[in-house]
Amino acid sequence: MSLPSSWNLPLELRDRLGAEAGPQRAMREEGHLLIVLHELPGPNERKRKAALFWRHPTGQWKSTHDDAGLEGLQHLLAQYDERLQTLDEGEASATSAAEFHAVLESLTPLLRAARGMHRAMQQARDLMKSDRDLLNLRDKAAEIERTAELLMQDAQFGLNFTAAKQAESQAQSAQSMAKTAHRINLLAAMFLPLTALASVFGMEIHNGFENSNAAFPLIVIIGCVAGVVLSVVLAKRCS
């Protein structure tokens, strides 16, 4: 992590900076205050980009974020706040598990960064208790962290509720299908004896009974009675 060449920081501060951004933190040496924060993270962004803010003992601020000094620090906090407002609108309009997941995917790295930013601003406030600007910015960072935590809870609750609602709907559909299959089985059981009798007596067997006028009504009655009895027995066993 390189510092701007125009920054005349004490060597002790320079030696405490590594090649990467590292955790968000605040350091003070010889009246110089250096705050290391992270730029606004994206949903799939793994590498952290450092935003450096230097307060000279005279009270003058410089920053690598928009090169705007103290206004750059205020602008960075405003960017976090705006992103949270956008995600809050997305959470409020989400109706499916995929939409809630998209909100959580963007919110998770933002919440981690907001927590680290609040800690760093608290450190800066402890190191420079006389600076009122740091007090206000610390409070703003705390508000951002709290907003992100509440939004995370709301999004997780919405995701869980949506998943539970879908599971309930699937269970109701499965129950309805089971009832329909049960009715079909009862109908099949009712007509099974009649079908079997019709198949048996439909064969070419000469026993004299085929010429009887009572053969057909008798077969129908026996088949219907056997079907009803079989259906009742199956219905009682399945109930």
C-alpha positions in Angstrom: 0.0 0.0 0.0 1.7 3.1 -1.2 1.3 6.6 0.3 1.1 9.8 -1.8 4.6 11.2 -2.3 3.4 14.6 -1.0 2.5 13.2 2.4 5.2 14.0 4.9 4.3 11.3 7.5 6.6 10.3 10.4 8.7 7.2 9.7 6.9 5.4 12.5 3.6 5.6 10.7 5.1 4.6 7.4 6.7 1.5 8.9 3.3 0.3 10.2 1.8 0.1 6.8 2.1 -3.1 4.8 1.8 -4.0 1.1 -2.0 -4.7 1.4 -4.7 -2.6 3.0 -5.0 -4.8 6.1 -7.7 -4.2 8.7 -9.3 -0.8 9.1 -7.5 1.1 11.9 -6.3 4.5 13.2 -2.7 5.3 14.2 -1.1 8.4 15.7 2.6 9.4 15.9 4.0 12.8 16.8 0.6 14.5 16.5 0.0 13.0 13.0 -3.2 10.9 12.7 -3.6 8.3 9.9 -6.9 6.5 9.4 -6.9 3.4 7.1 -10.4 2.6 5.9 -11.8 0.4 3.0 -13.4 1.7 -0.1 -17.1 0.6 -0.6 -16.9 -3.2 -1.3 -18.7 -4.9 -4.2 -20.7 -8.1 -3.8 -18.0 -10.4 -5.2 -15.0 -8.2 -4.5 -12.4 -10.1 -2.4 -9.5 -7.6 -2.5 -9.9 -4.7 -0.2 -9.0 -1.2 -1.5 -7.5 1.2 1.1 -8.8 4.7 1.6 -6.2 6.7 3.6 -7.0 9.9 5.6 -4.2 11.9 7.2 -4.7 14.6 9.7 -1.7 17.0 10.1 -1.0 18.3 13.6 -2.1 21.7 12.4 -5.6 20.2 11.8 -5.3 20.0 8.0 -6.8 16.9 6.4 -5.6 15.0 3.2 -7.1 11.8 1.7 -6.6 9.4 -1.1 -10.4 9.2 -1.5 -11.4 11.8 -4.0 -8.3 13.8 -2.9 -10.7 15.9 -0.8 -9.3 15.9 2.7 -12.0 15.7 5.5 -14.7 16.0 2.8 -13.4 12.8 1.3 -14.0 11.0 4.6 -17.5 12.4 4.8 -18.1 11.4 1.2 -16.9 7.8 1.9 -19.4 7.5 4.7 -22.1 8.9 2.5 -21.4 6.2 -0.1 -21.9 3.5 2.5 -25.2 5.2 3.6 -26.4 5.4 0.0 -25.6 1.8 -0.7 -27.5 0.7 2.4 -30.6 2.7 1.3 -30.5 1.0 -2.1 -30.3 -2.4 -0.5 -33.1 -1.5 1.9 -35.3 -0.7 -1.1 -34.3 -4.0 -2.7 -35.2 -5.9 0.5 -38.5 -4.1 0.9 -39.5 -5.1 -2.7 -38.1 -8.7 -2.6 -40.7 -11.4 -3.0 -38.6 -14.5 -3.8 -35.7 -16.4 -2.2 -33.5 -15.4 -5.1 -34.2 -11.7 -4.6 -33.5 -11.9 -0.8 -30.3 -13.8 -1.5 -29.1 -11.1 -3.9 -29.6 -8.5 -1.1 -27.7 -10.6 1.4 -24.9 -11.3 -1.1 -24.3 -7.5 -1.5 -25.0 -6.7 2.2 -22.6 -9.2 3.8 -19.3 -7.6 2.7 -20.8 -4.2 3.3 -21.6 -5.1 6.9 -18.1 -6.4 7.6 -16.6 -3.2 6.2 -19.0 -1.1 8.2 -18.0 -2.8 11.4 -14.4 -2.3 10.7 -14.9 1.3 9.8 -16.8 1.9 13.1 -13.9 0.4 15.1 -11.3 2.5 13.2 -13.3 5.7 13.7 -13.6 4.9 17.4 -9.9 4.5 17.6 -9.4 7.8 15.8 -11.8 9.4 18.3 -9.9 8.0 21.2 -6.6 9.3 19.8 -7.9 12.8 19.0 -10.5 13.5 21.7 -10.4 17.3 21.0 -11.5 16.9 17.3 -15.3 17.5 17.0 -15.3 16.4 13.4 -14.1 12.9 14.4 -16.8 12.7 17.0 -19.5 13.4 14.5 -18.0 11.0 11.9 -17.6 8.3 14.6 -21.3 8.6 15.4 -22.1 8.4 11.7 -20.1 5.2 11.3 -21.9 3.7 14.3 -25.2 4.6 12.6 -24.1 2.9 9.4 -23.1 -0.3 11.2 -26.4 -0.4 13.1 -28.4 0.2 9.9 -26.5 -2.6 8.1 -27.1 -5.0 11.0 -30.9 -4.3 11.1 -31.1 -4.7 7.3 -29.2 -8.0 7.6 -31.8 -9.3 10.1 -34.7 -8.2 8.0 -33.3 -9.8 4.9 -32.6 -13.1 6.7 -36.1 -13.1 8.2 -37.6 -12.5 4.7 -35.5 -15.3 3.2 -36.5 -17.7 6.0 -40.2 -16.8 5.7 -40.1 -17.2 2.0 -38.5 -20.6 2.2 -41.0 -21.7 4.9 -43.9 -20.5 2.8 -42.6 -22.4 -0.3 -42.1 -25.6 1.8 -45.7 -25.3 3.2 -47.0 -24.8 -0.4 -45.1 -27.9 -1.5 -46.4 -29.9 1.4 -50.0 -28.9 0.6 -49.5 -29.9 -3.0 -48.1 -33.2 -2.0 -51.0 -33.8 0.3 -53.5 -32.9 -2.4 -51.8 -35.3 -4.8 -51.9 -38.1 -2.2 -55.6 -37.6 -1.7 -56.2 -37.7 -5.5 -54.2 -40.9 -5.8 -56.2 -42.4 -3.0 -59.5 -41.6 -4.7 -58.2 -43.2 -7.9 -57.2 -46.3 -6.1 -60.6 -46.6 -4.5 -62.3 -46.3 -7.9 -59.9 -48.9 -9.3 -60.7 -51.2 -6.4 -64.4 -50.8 -6.9 -64.3 -51.8 -10.6 -61.7 -54.5 -10.2 -64.0 -57.4 -9.2 -66.5 -56.5 -12.0 -63.7 -56.4 -14.5 -62.4 -59.7 -13.3 -65.8 -61.4 -13.5 -66.4 -60.0 -16.9 -63.1 -61.3 -18.1 -63.8 -64.8 -16.7 -67.3 -65.1 -18.0 -66.3 -63.6 -21.3 -64.2 -66.6 -22.1 -65.5 -69.3 -24.5 -66.5 -71.9 -22.0 -69.7 -73.9 -22.6 -71.3 -74.8 -19.3 -75.0 -74.0 -20.1 -74.9 -70.9 -17.9 -74.1 -68.6 -20.9 -77.7 -69.2 -22.2 -79.3 -68.1 -18.9 -81.2 -64.8 -18.9 -80.1 -64.1 -15.3 -76.4 -64.4 -16.1 -75.6 -60.8 -16.9 -77.6 -59.2 -14.1 -76.1 -61.7 -11.6 -72.5 -60.9 -12.7 -73.1 -57.2 -12.5 -74.6 -57.4 -9.0 -71.8 -59.7 -7.7 -69.1 -57.5 -9.2 -70.6 -54.3 -7.8 -71.1 -55.7 -4.3 -67.6 -57.1 -4.3 -66.2 -53.8 -5.5 -68.0 -51.8 -2.8 -66.9 -54.2 -0.1 -63.3 -54.0 -1.3 -63.4 -50.2 -1.5 -64.8 -49.9 2.1 -62.1 -52.2 3.4 -59.3 -50.2 1.7 -60.8 -46.9 2.8 -60.8 -48.1 6.5 -57.2 -49.3 6.3 -56.0 -46.0 4.8 -57.9 -43.8 7.2 
